[in-house]
Amino acid sequence: MTANCDLCKLLAAPPAEVLVWSDERLAVVLVDEPGYPGFARVVWRAHVREMTDLAPAEREHVMRAVWAVEQAQRATMAPHKVNLASFGNMTPHVHWHVIPRYTDDAHFPNPTWGAQQREHDAAAIAARAALLPALRAAIIENLQ
């Protein structure tokens, strides 16, 4: 753990509403990103900067979790597309963003950090947020 790393701090004491699943090596958390219910991160527990710093079996473990989250999002939330990204420019700690995307989301077809294309659709967001309990259950089932 690194004291000044936001992800290390999060994993040290993750709030119950954020933590979906974890094992000794990684955790799956939901991200409170306005307009994007179901946005998840797969976070490696040890403070490691790059995927290639991990052993091959560890890399495979991370990616199996990423794919399990994507599969759960697709099955429960029916997005138009799922965006997978591993940046770490601001937080150099291995983690993957798994983001369900919809043609009516505020940024589509741009990335979620890109230029907003339209206003958020409050009714669509509320309907997607209502699917979060099912998403949590699907992620847990996929990772068991």
C-alpha positions, 0 to 999 in steps of 0.5 A: 500500500502507498499512503498517497494512492487513492486506490490503495486508500480505497481498498484499505477500507472500501465502503460496503456500497462500493465494494462488490467482490474481492479476493486476496489479489484484487477487488471489484468496486462500483464507481459513483460516476454521475450518469453512469450507473454500473461503471465498475473498476477492477483494482489490483490490491498491491500497488503495482504500476503496470500490467507487465509488472504482474506475473503472467498468472496474475495478469490472467487473474485481472483479465478474468475479473474484467471479463466477468464484470463485462459479462455481468454488465451485458447480461443485466444492463444490456448496454449498447457497448462496454468500454474497457480502459486501463489508464493510470495516468492520474493514479499509477496503480493497476486498475481497469475501468469497465463502463456500460455505454448507451447511445443515449448517454450524455457523452456517446459516442465520445469517451465518458471523459470527452465532450458531452453530446447531450444532457443526461436522461434522468429516467434512463439513468434511474432505470439503469441504477435500479439494475445495480442489485442484479449487476452486483449479484451477476458479478459475484456469480461470475467470479465465484 
